[in-house]
C-alpha cells in the first residue's frame, strides 16, 4: 500500500567496492519499477564512505551496468561521502539533545567486553558503560566515539511490505556508533540522514538489511522523522538452495553482457526472481511497469537457474525484429574469431541469413559462433562430431558427389536440392547420409541451418573447394 498524496521516491544505494552484481541489479530493477509504476522518482546514491575500498572503476561499472539494463535514475547521483558534514551535524544535534553520548572505551575494554559475552553465551554487544557517565571521567589520550542512546525498553515494530509485521525488543539492540573516533560518520547514520534528505519514501532492499532497519528505525524516531516504508526482499540462492555464489551465477552484470545475454532478457529474468504476476513468464518492460507491486514479492529466497535464463534469452533473440540489429550485436565476436573485419558483402549475407541462424541460439555468443563458418579460412577446423561424420565411406561419397555439383549452373536452393536428391536416389542412400557429411565438410560442424541454404550462402566456388578438402 502506498501512502496517499505522497510522491513515491525510491533509491538504489550500492557500495562502489566491486562490480554491479546480479543481486544488486535485481534490487535496482525492483526500485526502478516501483517508482515507474507510481510515476515517482528513482534515485541513485553511491555509498562511498569506505574510502579504502571504494574505487572509481567500481563506480563506472555500476553506471555502465545500470545504463546497459536501461535503469536510468532521476536527478543527479548522490555521493554519500560528499554529505559527511551533514551527517556529523545530525550527530551533533543528537548529542545536544541528550540522545547521543561520547564513549571513551579503549580497544582493550571492547575486546574484554566481547570475550566476556562469548564466555557467558550472551549476544556480543556494547554494555553501555559510558551511557550515563560524565565526560570529566574520561581517560586521557582516548579519542571518543559518539554513540546513539538507544531506547532500552519497549520494542521496534516494522510493517514490512514483504516480511509482514516484524518486531524486535529494544533491549536486544545496543548503542550503535554514530561517529568514529576520527570524527567520521558511520554507515548507519549516513544512510538514515541521506534517505531523509533525499525524500525517500520506500526502502526496497535485500532482507540481509532487516536487522539494520530496526537500528535505523530507532534513530529515525529519535530524530522525529517519518519512517520510510520498507520492503526487504529475500536473497537469491542457487538451484541447490545454497547462498548464491560464482558457481551459481553470482557474477557482475558486465559478465552477462560478455556472455551474450540481451538486457531485455536479463531484466525479464531478474523480475521473475522472487516476483510473480500469475503464471506470466515473458513480461515486457511496459507490462512490468504496469503490473509491478510489492505484494507480488515472495517471502522465500528465489533460485537462480542458468538454464532458464538461457532459454529466456533465446526467446528474446528470436523476438528481435531487425536482423541488422542482431548482426550489429554479433559483429565484434565474429570478427574476433576470424581475426579480420567483415566486408560489407559479408555483413549483407549475415543479415539475409539471420532468420535461419537465430532459432537455434540461446546467447549472442552462440549466434556468433554458429555463423563463423561462413567466413572461415580453408582448410576448415573440424569439431569432434564432424570428424566422426567424415569417415572413409563419407569422404568417398563426397568424392562422387563433387562432379555432380560442379555441373550445377543455377546455384540456387531448388537446383541444388534436385541434384543432391537425384544423387541420393542413384546411390540408394537416404538424404541424411549425404547431408550430414556434406554439412561437416562445408561448416566444420555437425550442426548448421539447412544444407542447401549453406551451399548458396558460401557460393559455388567456396562450396566446391571445401568439399574437395574432405573428399576422396
KATA-V318498 format. One record per residue. N is the residue number from 1. RES is the residue in one small letter. D_FIRST is the distance of its C-alpha to the first C-alpha in Angstrom with 1 decimal. Layout:
N RES D_FIRST
N RES D_FIRST
//
This chain:
1 x 0.0
2 x 3.8
3 x 6.6
4 x 8.8
5 x 12.2
6 x 11.8
7 x 12.9
8 x 11.3
9 x 14.0
10 x 14.4
11 x 17.8
12 x 20.2
13 x 22.7
14 x 25.6
15 x 28.9
16 x 31.8
17 x 34.0
18 x 34.1
19 x 32.9
20 x 29.4
21 x 29.0
22 x 27.2
23 x 24.4
24 x 23.9
25 x 23.9
26 x 21.0
27 x 19.0
28 x 19.9
29 x 19.0
30 x 15.5
31 x 15.0
32 x 16.9
33 x 15.1
34 x 11.6
35 x 13.3
36 x 15.4
37 x 12.7
38 x 11.2
39 x 14.8
40 x 14.5
41 x 16.9
42 x 17.9
43 x 20.4
44 x 23.1
45 x 24.6
46 x 27.7
47 x 28.1
48 x 31.9
49 x 32.8
50 x 34.8
51 x 37.7
52 x 40.0
53 x 37.7
54 x 35.9
55 x 37.8
56 x 37.8
57 x 38.3
58 x 35.0
59 x 33.2
60 x 34.9
61 x 33.8
62 x 30.1
63 x 30.5
64 x 32.6
65 x 30.2
66 x 27.2
67 x 29.3
68 x 30.7
69 x 27.2
70 x 26.3
71 x 23.5
72 x 24.5
73 x 23.0
74 x 22.8
75 x 25.3
76 x 27.8
77 x 27.6
78 x 27.2
79 x 29.8
80 x 29.1
81 x 32.8
82 x 33.4
83 x 31.2
84 x 33.1
85 x 34.8
86 x 31.5
87 x 30.5
88 x 33.9
89 x 33.5
90 x 30.4
91 x 32.3
92 x 35.3
93 x 33.2
94 x 32.0
95 x 35.7
96 x 36.8
97 x 34.4
98 x 35.6
99 x 32.3
100 x 34.0
101 x 37.6
102 x 40.3
103 x 41.0
104 x 44.5
105 x 44.5
106 x 46.6
107 x 45.8
108 x 48.3
109 x 46.7
110 x 43.3
111 x 44.9
112 x 46.7
113 x 43.5
114 x 41.9
115 x 45.1
116 x 45.2
117 x 41.7
118 x 42.4
119 x 45.7
120 x 44.1
121 x 41.2
122 x 38.6
123 x 35.5
124 x 36.7
125 x 35.5
126 x 37.1
127 x 38.9
128 x 38.4
129 x 42.2
130 x 41.9
131 x 39.0
132 x 41.4
133 x 44.6
134 x 46.4
135 x 46.6
136 x 50.3
137 x 50.6
138 x 49.3
139 x 51.6
140 x 53.3
141 x 52.3
142 x 48.8
143 x 46.1
144 x 43.1
145 x 39.4
146 x 36.8
147 x 34.6
148 x 31.5
149 x 32.3
150 x 29.4
151 x 28.9
152 x 31.0
153 x 29.8
154 x 26.5
155 x 23.5
156 x 20.5
157 x 17.2
158 x 14.2
159 x 11.0
160 x 10.6
161 x 8.0
162 x 11.3
163 x 13.9
164 x 12.2
165 x 13.9
166 x 16.8
167 x 19.6
168 x 22.9
169 x 25.8
170 x 26.8
171 x 30.4
172 x 29.5
173 x 28.7
174 x 31.6
175 x 32.3
176 x 31.2
177 x 33.3
178 x 32.0
179 x 35.3
180 x 37.8
181 x 41.5
182 x 42.1
183 x 39.5
184 x 36.9
185 x 33.2
186 x 31.5
187 x 28.5
188 x 26.3
189 x 27.2
190 x 27.0
191 x 23.5
192 x 22.1
193 x 24.2
194 x 23.4
195 x 19.6
196 x 20.0
197 x 22.7
198 x 20.9
199 x 17.9
200 x 15.5
201 x 11.9
202 x 10.7
203 x 13.4
204 x 13.5
205 x 16.9
206 x 19.2
207 x 19.1
208 x 22.6
209 x 21.0
210 x 19.3
211 x 22.5
212 x 22.4
213 x 19.0
214 x 20.6
215 x 23.5
216 x 21.5
217 x 19.4
218 x 22.8
219 x 24.0
220 x 21.0
221 x 21.4
222 x 25.1
223 x 24.8
224 x 22.8
225 x 20.0
226 x 16.2
227 x 14.6
228 x 12.4
229 x 9.3
230 x 10.9
231 x 11.1
232 x 14.7
233 x 16.1
234 x 19.2
235 x 22.3
236 x 24.5
237 x 27.6
238 x 30.8
239 x 31.9
240 x 33.8
241 x 30.7
242 x 32.0
243 x 30.3
244 x 30.4
245 x 33.6
246 x 35.8
247 x 37.4
248 x 34.1
249 x 33.2
250 x 31.7
251 x 33.3
252 x 32.5
253 x 31.0
254 x 34.5
255 x 36.1
256 x 34.2
257 x 35.3
258 x 38.8
259 x 38.7
260 x 38.1
261 x 34.5
262 x 32.8
263 x 29.7
264 x 28.1
265 x 28.9
266 x 27.7
267 x 24.3
268 x 23.9
269 x 25.1
270 x 22.8
271 x 19.8
272 x 20.9
273 x 21.5
274 x 18.7
275 x 16.4
276 x 17.2
277 x 16.9
278 x 19.3
279 x 22.8
280 x 22.7
281 x 24.6
282 x 25.8
283 x 22.9
284 x 23.8
285 x 22.1
286 x 21.3
287 x 19.7
288 x 17.8
289 x 16.3
290 x 15.5
291 x 14.1
292 x 12.4
293 x 8.9
294 x 8.3
295 x 8.5
296 x 12.0
297 x 13.3
298 x 15.8
299 x 17.0
300 x 20.6
301 x 22.4
302 x 23.0
303 x 26.8
304 x 28.3
305 x 30.9
306 x 33.3
307 x 34.9
308 x 31.7
309 x 31.1
310 x 34.7
311 x 34.4
312 x 31.3
313 x 33.1
314 x 36.1
315 x 34.1
316 x 32.9
317 x 36.6
318 x 37.8
319 x 35.2
320 x 36.5
321 x 38.2
322 x 40.7
323 x 43.4
324 x 44.2
325 x 40.8
326 x 41.4
327 x 44.9
328 x 43.7
329 x 41.4
330 x 44.1
331 x 47.1
332 x 47.0
333 x 47.0
334 x 49.7
335 x 51.8
336 x 51.4
337 x 52.7
338 x 55.7
339 x 56.3
340 x 56.9
341 x 55.2
342 x 54.7
343 x 56.9
344 x 55.6
345 x 57.3
346 x 55.5
347 x 52.1
348 x 52.9
349 x 53.9
350 x 50.6
351 x 48.6
352 x 50.7
353 x 50.5
354 x 46.8
355 x 45.9
356 x 48.2
357 x 46.8
358 x 43.0
359 x 42.5
360 x 43.7
361 x 41.8
362 x 38.7
363 x 38.7
364 x 40.3
365 x 42.8
366 x 43.8
367 x 44.2
368 x 46.4
369 x 48.4
370 x 49.2
371 x 50.7
372 x 52.8
373 x 55.8
374 x 56.3
375 x 57.4
376 x 58.8
377 x 62.4
378 x 65.1
379 x 65.9
380 x 62.4
381 x 61.0
382 x 60.4
383 x 57.6
384 x 58.8
385 x 58.1
386 x 59.9
387 x 62.9
388 x 63.1
389 x 63.0
390 x 65.9
391 x 68.5
392 x 72.2
393 x 72.1
394 x 69.1
395 x 70.8
396 x 74.0
397 x 72.1
398 x 70.6
399 x 74.1
400 x 75.2
401 x 72.2
402 x 72.7
403 x 75.8
404 x 74.1
405 x 71.2
406 x 73.5
407 x 75.0
408 x 71.7
409 x 72.0
410 x 68.9
411 x 66.2
412 x 63.4
413 x 61.4
414 x 63.5
415 x 66.8
416 x 65.6
417 x 64.2
418 x 67.5
419 x 69.5
420 x 67.6
421 x 67.4
422 x 71.1
423 x 71.8
424 x 69.8
425 x 71.9
426 x 75.1
427 x 74.2
428 x 72.9
429 x 69.5
430 x 66.0
431 x 64.0
432 x 61.7
433 x 64.8
434 x 65.3
435 x 61.8
436 x 60.6
437 x 63.5
438 x 63.5
439 x 59.8
440 x 60.6
441 x 63.4
442 x 61.5
443 x 58.2
444 x 59.0
445 x 56.3
446 x 55.9
447 x 52.9
448 x 52.6
449 x 52.0
450 x 54.7
451 x 58.2
452 x 59.6
453 x 56.9
454 x 57.6
455 x 61.3
456 x 60.6
457 x 58.1
458 x 60.6
459 x 63.5
460 x 67.0
461 x 68.6
462 x 65.8
463 x 65.2
464 x 69.0
465 x 69.2
466 x 66.4
467 x 68.0
468 x 71.4
469 x 69.9
470 x 69.1
471 x 71.8
472 x 75.1
//
